Amino acid sequence: MMKKLLILITMIMMFVIGVGASGVPHPIYGFIKNNDIAVEGLDITVKNLNTNAEKTVKTLDSGFYQVDMPNFDPSWVLGHQVRSTIVFCSTLPECSKTVTLEDTGATQISFDISGFANIPETPEDTTPDVQVNSGEKTSVIEMFYGQVLNEVLADNKLAKLLDAEVKFNGDWYDVSEELSIVAKLETSIDDVDYGLNPYLVVDEVRYEYFFDDVINITEITIEDTVTINLSGQTFEIKNAKANEITFLTSKEIMVYEMTTITFNNQDLQIGAIGDDFIVVTFNGETNTIYEGNVDSFNGYEVYVDEANQDDSVKDFGEIRIGTEVEVKVEHSDEYDENWDWIIDLDATPQVIGYINHDPWDDLDDLAPLKLGDKISLPNDFIDIQFSSITSPVLYDLEIEVDGSGFIVEGKFTAGSEDYTEIFVDSTGIYDEDGELISTDKIQVGDSNLYLEAGSIVIGDLVISDNLDDVTYKGVSYSSKDENFLTETGIIFEDPENAILDKKRFRISIPQERPEVRITVGDELSDVDVVTKCQDANAETDTTTCTVCEEVICATPTPCPEVPTCDDPEDGYGSEAVTAILSLLIGGGLGIYTTRNQIKPRPGQAYRIRWKRNGEIVEEHYHKGNRSYHDINTQDRDVKERHPKGERFPVFGIDDEGDLVYVPVSERN
């Protein structure tokens, strides 16, 4: 253990020197465990007893928590007393510890709460993570199965959306655009017809154009129109009411008295022009049209904007020609086949836009999005695309009734021991030789899920005694002969027949919860879904399993052969290191942390992984490769290849439109 700590400290110092950190804060960190099992989601309050400044954070899935003294208490000094308290059991003396801050660079305060505290159920994280590609054309929303998406995108998250000004009646008015998406990532637990594919059920897509400065709509006239760009289409509004607008769709054409112009290969004759009218002959008809009015000519319309009679020059005017030059719409009118108008000019702020007419939720009609599908807004303004799913390692379990319990084949971990077959009953979990492993639970492979004794319990999936029933979140599946995908990525097969046979009930457990990316942006092309594997052809440590990820590729290529190994790599025991590194390098580099990663810029992340054998590996992902890999692994594409060991490579686009590595000497 001491050797590991020395290696970690050395790597941290080398990293700090490499990124040019200017100071070392003082993190308070620790681990919360219950019988050596990490406890996730507990609130921990760290308080400086000398200044009364305090900060509350939650434990990660490893049981780790951390805060940095300067981040919540700028008055702290060495020698102050700091108390760390587990909030839910704060009344118990065992749930608080007080230490004196010493010149050690960091202070660890850990707890083992076994035997004296009932752990509250950890609430599920239901908030999707939005990764903004700043300055680019897309935003990427990361979410898990079962999560509800309720996201509002503006120009700070999607560059195409406006934050600008429009001119009206001699003054400038602030305007902005927003795109709202309400959706849920569903599985066959929600609809059996989904099978083993997740679907994004989209309830609402709302595009809104806001007048952030109030416009007096009574001043909008044919003489003083207001022109707006609504999702890429220009609308010139000549009249407006609270829930109604009238706009012109054709461009103005200057005309002169007693002349002829050509429109769609037909002659249009301009006759007399008066102070407020123009005589028009077109398509075999002659009509006198007054300013602000429209007349029909056998399938076409002519609108008179302006008429001028002047004795000193040839009389002139402005007209518009088209199949429909003037359109009046009200709130909730049809915008097009799938969208309805939003018009509320009494609201604060005033708004014009559109909203979907029906949800995308019916496989036989307006289908929800599967991998590769997209929704396009009118005028192909913006696309919403189901762009990728991660494919973690799966641990296959086979369950069979045996006497008063179950024999379960698969892969399990307890402490430092691995097992491929266990016996489970109401008294505990046993190995093949009948030796007791645990009276409580056992970890499934290197996943975050555990198999509990008694009736087999894995997360929300319960296999009752004698395999008499299979329930998920309390709902019985005993009469279902389909295969099901749960919100956590667990797959269970044909429960009805398993209950009848009392054997061969198959369950697959993901090493990590699958994650989906929803991409929002313009010019998202139709692409094929292929499987791309992490560094399969690169220089790869043969002891490291690579993981495939479902991605969207413009040109399909076959999945390269993936190296195999007996044991998938261990989990990520270095959350503490990652968090401390984020503190050490400070905010000067624009670096932030999320989900135990350091992200210096969108589309890029870095982490340190601590293997079970004691080896420490630095890993990153970046543009061109969204899967983690060793920083000493070189990319297959020559243009994208960065020097071995570079933690945060920078990429650009060359003249051919390809992604290329930018050498340090060429960076701004």
N, C-alpha and C positions, 0 to 999 in steps of 0.2 A: 504493500500500500504506500509506504514512504517513497518507493521508487516511482510509482505512478504520480504521486503528488509533485515530486521534483521535476518529472518530465513535463507535467502540466504547467508548472510555474515557469519553466524555461521557455516553453512554447508561447505562453502568454506574454512574457517579456520580449521575446523575439517579434511577436506580432505587433506589440505596442510600438517597438522601435521602427518596424517596417512601415506602419501607417502614420508615424509622426505624432503620436499622442503627446500632449503637452503637460498632462497632470494625471495623478492617480486619485480617484475618489475613494470613499470608504463604504463599500457595500456591506449590508447586513443580510445574511443569507442562511438558509438551512433546509433540512428535509423533514417532512412529517411522515411518519410510518406507523403502521398498525400491524404488529407481528411480522415485521420485515416487509410488509406490503405497502407500497407508496399510496398515499391518500391524496386524491386530486380534488380541487375545487374548494378547499377550505379557506375561509377568510383569516388572514394573519395581520394583526395590527402591531406595527413597530412604533414605539413612542420614546422620545427623548425626555427622561424624567426631569432634566434640568431646565428645559425650555418649554415643555409640554407640546412640542410639535410632534405630529404623528402621521402615519401613512398606513393604509390598509390595502393589501394585495391578496391574490388567490394563489394557491399552490397549483403547479403544473401537473401533468399526468405522471411525472416522476416523483411527485411529492415535494418538489423544489419550490422555494419562494425566494425573492430577493428584492431589496430596495436599496437605494443609494442615499446616504445621509445628506449630501448637498442638494439633492433633488427635492427634499421636503423640509429641510432644516438648514438654512444658510448660516445659522449661528452656532452650529455644533463645533465642538473642539474635543481633542483627546482628553480623556479623564471624565467626560460626561457619562452618566449611567443611562443605558438603553434597555427597555423592556420589550420583549416579543411575546405576544399573547395570541392563542388560538381563540377566535371570537366565540364560537358556538359553545365552548366549555370554559369561558373566561372566569366563571365563579369557582372553578376548581384550582387549587394551588399548583397542581401538576401541569396546568395549561398555560402557565406564565413563567418566564425566566428573565432575570435581570443580569446584565453584564456591564463591566466598565470598558469603555472604548480605549484600546491601547494602540500603540504604533505598530500594528501588524498588517496594515493595508486593507484588511477585511476582517469581519467578525462573524463567526458561525454560531447560530443558535438553532439547534435541532430538537425534535421531540419524538418520542415513541409513546403513543397514546393507548397501547394495548392494555386492556384490563381496567381502565378507569373512565373511559368516555365512549358513549354511543355515537358513532359517526353519522351525521346527517347525510341523506341521499344527495349525491352530487347533481346539481341541475345541469341539464344538457345545454351545450352551447348551440343556440338556435340562430345566431347571427352570421350570415354569409360575410366573407371577407372580400372587399373590393380593392383590387390592385390597379392603380391608375397608371397607364403608360403616358406620363406627362409629355406634352408636345407632340404626341403621336395621334393616330386616328382611332385608337381603341381603348376601352377599359375592360379589364378581365375580372370577373366575379367568381370567387372560389367558394364552393358550397358543398355540403354533404347531403347524402340521401335523406329525405324527410324534412330538410330545412325549408323554411318559407323565405322567399326573397321579396323584400319591400324596399326597393332602392330608387332614389331620385338622383339622376345624373344632370349636372349643369356643365358649364364651360370649364370648370376646374377639374372635371373628371372626364370630359369628352370634348376634344378641341373643336369639333365641328359645330357645337352648340354656341349660339350667339351670346355675347355680352357686349352690346354696342349701343348706338344712338340712331334715331330716325328724325328727319326734319319734317315739321308740319307747321304750316301757317307762320313761317319765319323763325320758329324756335326748334331747339333740339330736345329730344326726349329719350331717356334711357329705356332700353328694351333688353330682354333676355329670353332664352329658351331653356326648357327643362324637359327631360324624358323620364317618366315614372314607369317602373315595371313591378308588377305584383305577380308572383308565381310560386310554385312549390315543386320541389324535386321528388317525384313519387316513384314507388316500386310496385311490385305485384302484391305487396301487403295492402296497398291502396286499391289496386285494380288487378285482378288475377290475369287479365288479358295482356298485361305488360310482360309476363314471363320473367326472364332474368335480365331484362333491359330496363334501366331507369329512364324515366321520361320527365321532361320539364313541362308541367301543366301551367299554362300562362293564363291567368285570370284577367289581367288588365295591362294594357300598354297605353299610356297617355302622353301625348305630345302637347306642350303648352307654350304659347308665345305671350310673354307678359309685357305690358306697359308699366314699367317700374315707376315712371312719372305719369301722373294722371293726365289723360287727354280729354278735353271737353268735346264729347262726341257731337254736340249740337253744332259745333263749328266745322264739321266735316261736310263739305258740299262738292258739287261738280267743279266749282272754281278753286276750292281748297281741298283736294283729295289727300289722303295719307297712303303712302306706298310701303308695304311691308314684305319681307321675304319669309314666307311660311313654309318651313321644312324644304327649302330649296326652290320654291315656286313663288313668283312675284304676284302680289295682289294689290291692285290700286283701288282703295275703298273710297266710294263717292258719297256713301250715306251709312249711318250707323245708329242703331238703337240699342237698348240694354241687351237684348238677346237676338239681334238681327243685324246683318251687314249686307250692303249691296256693293259689289265690286265690278270693275271693268277688266275684261280678259284680253283685249286686243291692243296693239300699239297704235299711237296716234299717227295719222297721215295728213300732211299739209296739202290742201287742195286750193285751186284757183278757179274763179268764175269762167264758165264756157271752155273748160278743158276736159280732156279724157285721160283716165289712168287705167292700168290693167291690174286685175285681181283674179288669180287662178285662171289665167289665160282668157279672161272675159273683160270686155270694155265696160267701164263705169264712167258715165258722163256727169259732169258737174254743170248744172244750169245756173240759174240766178242765185246770188247770195245776198241776203238781206242783213239787217242788224241782228236778227236772232234766228235765222233759218237758212237752210240750203236745199235747193231742188236737186234731187238725185234720180238719174235713170240708170237702172241696172237690171240685168236678167229679164228684160222685157217689160219692166214696170217703171213708172215714174211717180215719185212721192216727194212731198214737201216735208222736211224733217226739222223740227225746232230744237234749239239747244237743250241738251240734257235729256233728249228723247231718242228712241230707237224705232226703226221701221223694218218690216220684213220684205224680202225680195226673193220669193221662190226658194226657200231653204237657206238663205243668207240674211244677215242682219247688218244694218248700217246705223251707226250711232253718231250723233253730232255733238262734238265737244264744244266747238266755238264757231261763231259766224261773225265776220267783220265786213261792213260796207263802208268804203272810203272813196270819196270822189277824187282824191289825189293819186291813188294807186289802184291797181286791179284788185277787186274784192277777193277775199281769201277766207279760209276757215280750216278747221281740223275735224277729221272724221275717224271712225274706227270701223273695220269690216271683219266679219267672222260668222261662224255658224251660231255663236252665242256670245255677244259682246258685253252683255250686262247680265249679271247673275245675282239673285237675291237668295240668301240662305238664312235659316233660323237655327237656334240651338237644337241639337239632336237630329237635324236633317242628315240625310245620308251624304257623307263626304265622298266615298266610293263604296265598292262592294263590301268591304270588311270594316269600314271606319265611319264614324258619325262625328258631326261638327260639335265643337265646344265653343260657345259664345256667351261670355258673361262680362259685359262692359260696365256693370254696376258693382262688380266685385272689387276687392282691394287685395292685390293689384288687378287691374283689368286684364282679361285673358281671352285669347282666341286660339283654337287648336283643334285636335280631334282625338277620339278614343275608340278602341276596338268595339265592334258591334257585338261579337260573340267571343267567348273564351276559346282557347285552343285546348280542348279537353276530351275530344271524341275521336277515337281511332278510326271510326268509319266516316267521319265528316271533317271537321276542322281539327286535325290531329295535334296532340301535344308533340313537343320536339324530342326526337331521339338523337343519338349521337350523329353529328353532321348536319342536322336540319337547322333552318333559320327562318325567322320572320323578318320581312322587309317592310319598312314604313313606306307610305306613298312617295312616289317619285324616286324610289330606292334611296331615300335620304339617309337612313341608318338601318343596319341589320342587327338582329339579336340572334346569336348562333350558339347552339350546344356544341362546343368545340373540342372538349377532351374529357376523358375519364382516366384516372390513374388505375393501374392494375397491380395491386399488391400481391405478394406471395400468399397463397391459400394453403391452410392446413386442413387436410381432409380427415374427418373423423367417421368411424363406422361403429354404430352402437347396436348391441345385441343383448336381449334379456338372458340372464344366467342366474337361475335360482331366485334369491331374494334381492338381487342387484343387477348390475349391468357390466358387461365387458365392453370396454371402449378402446378401439385401436386408433392410433393417431400419433401426434407428437406433443409431448407435455414437458414442462420444466418446473422443478421444485428446488429452489436454492441453486446448487451447482450441478444437480443431477438431471438427466434427461430420461424420458420414458417413452416407449412406443406402444405399450399396452398397459391398461390399468383396470382395476375392478372397483366399482363404485356402489356403495349401498348406504343405508341410513347411519351407519357407524363411522364411515369415513371413506378414504381413498387409499387403495392398496396396490402394490406392484405385483408383477407376475408370480412372485414367490410368496405372496400373502403378507408381506411386510407393510406396515402402516406408513403411508407417506404423509397424510394430513387428515385431520378430522374435519377440515373446513373446505378448502378449495385447492385447485392446482392450475397453474398457468398453461394456456394453450399455446404451444410453441413459444415464439417471441412476440406474440400479440399482446394487446392490452386487455384481452378477455380471459376470464377464468371459468373453469368447470367446477361447479359447486356440488358437494356431496348430497346424499339423500335422493330426492327426485332430481335428476340432472338439470342444472340451471346454468345456462350460458347467456349472460346479459339478460334480455327480456324473453329468451326462449326457454321453455320449461318442458322437459320430458318426464311425465309422471311415472310413479311406480308401476312396474310390470309393463311399461310402454302402453298404458291404457289411454293416454291422451297426449297430444302435443299442443301447447298453447304458446302464443306470442302476444305479449302485453295483455294477457288475460283472455284472449280470444282463442277458441278451440279451432284446430285445423284437422280434426280427426276424420272428417268426411271429405277432405280435399286430396285429390290425387295428382295435383299439379306440383311444380317446383316453385319455390318462393325465394325472393331476394328481400332481405330486411333493410331497415334504415341504416344499420351499422355495417352492411355488406355481408352479413351471414347468409348463406344459402342452405336451405333444407329441402330435401327431396321427397316427394310422394308420401306424405305422412299417413294417409289412409291405409295404404298397403303395408307400411312398416308396422302400424298398429295391429293389423290382421296377422302378419307373419311373426311379429315379436323379434325381428332380427333385421340386420342390414339397413338400419336407418342412417342415412348418410347426411352429414353436415359439413359444410366448408366454412372455415373461419379465416378472415383476412388478417394478415399481419398488422396492417394499418387500415384505418377506415378509408374506403375509397373516396376520392375527392374529384369533383366535377368542376370544369371551368366553363363559364358562360362568357362569350366575347361579345361586346357591344361596340359597333363602329361602322364606318362606311367602307364600301368596296370589299366586303367579305365575300370572296368568290365561292362558287359551288365546288366542293372538293370531295374526294373519296376518303373513306375511313380506312386506315391501315394501322398496323401495329409497328411501332418503332421501339427498338430496344436500346437500353443505355449502354453505350460504349462496348457493344458486343465485339467489334473488330479492333478496338483500341488496346493499348497495353494495359491489361487487367490482371490484378492479383488473383491467382487461381483459387484463393480461399474466400473470395468475395462473390456472392450471388448477385447477378444483375437482375433488374426488375423491369418488366415491360410496361409501357404506358400507351394507352389508346390516345392517338393524336390525330389531328387533321393535317393532311399533306396535299400539296398541289399536284405532285406527281407520285402516284403510288409506287412503293418499292416493297419487296418482300422483307419480312422480319428476319434479320440475320440470326444465325444459330447462337443461342444464349449459353454461355458456360454454365455447367452445373456443379453443385458442390453438396456435400453431405448435410451441412448445417447452414441455414441462412444466418447472416450476420446478426449480431446481438442488437438490441434496441439502442436507444440514444441516451446513455447515461451521463452525457456531458451538457445537459441543459444549464447547469450551474456555470460551466466554463463559458458557454455562449453568452449567457446573460452578463457575466463579469466582463467579458471582452467588449460587449456593447457599451458598458460603463467606462471602461478604460480608454476607448478611442473617442469618447465624447461625441458631441453633436457637430463638431466643426467640419466633419466629412459628409454631413447630410445623411448619416447612417441611422436606421431605426431597426428595431427588432420586432418580429411577429412569429408566433408559433415556434419558438426556440431557434430562430434563424436571425442572422444579421443581413439586412437588405440595404446595400448602399445606393441602389437605384432600382427603378421598376424593371422587372424581368431578370433580376439577378439576386442571388442569395449565397450565404456562406455559413458553414457550421463546423464544429469539431465533434467527431464521433469517437466514443471510447468503446473498443471492442472488449468482449469478455476475457480474451487472452491478455489484456493489458495494453494492447497496441492502440495508439491514438492516431486517428486519421483526420486530416483536414479535407473537407469536401465543399464543392460549390456547384451551382448551376448558373447558366447565363443564356443570353440570346443564342439561338441555334441549337440549344440543348436544355430542355426544361427539366431534366432529371439530374439528381445529385450524382457527382462523380469525384474521384480523387483529384485534387488540384494538380497533381503530377501526371495525370492522364492527358494525352494530347488528342485533340479532336480529329475525326477522320477526314473532314473537309480541309484541304490545305489552306484555303482562304480564311477559314474560321480558326485555324490553329494558333493558340497562344503559347508563350513560353511555359514550360513546366514550372509549377510552384507559384504562378501569379494568381493571387487570390481574387482580384477584382478586375478582370480583363475588360477592355472597352471595345465596342464594335461599331461599325458604320456601314453605309451602303455604297458600293462602288458604282461606276458608270454603267455597268451591266445590270444593276439592280440586285446584285448579290450581297449577302452579309459578309463582311470582311473584318478581320482583327485590325485594330488601330495601334501601331507601336507607340510606346511611351513618348518617343521623340517627336511624333506627329500630332500629339494631343494638344488642345488649347489650354 
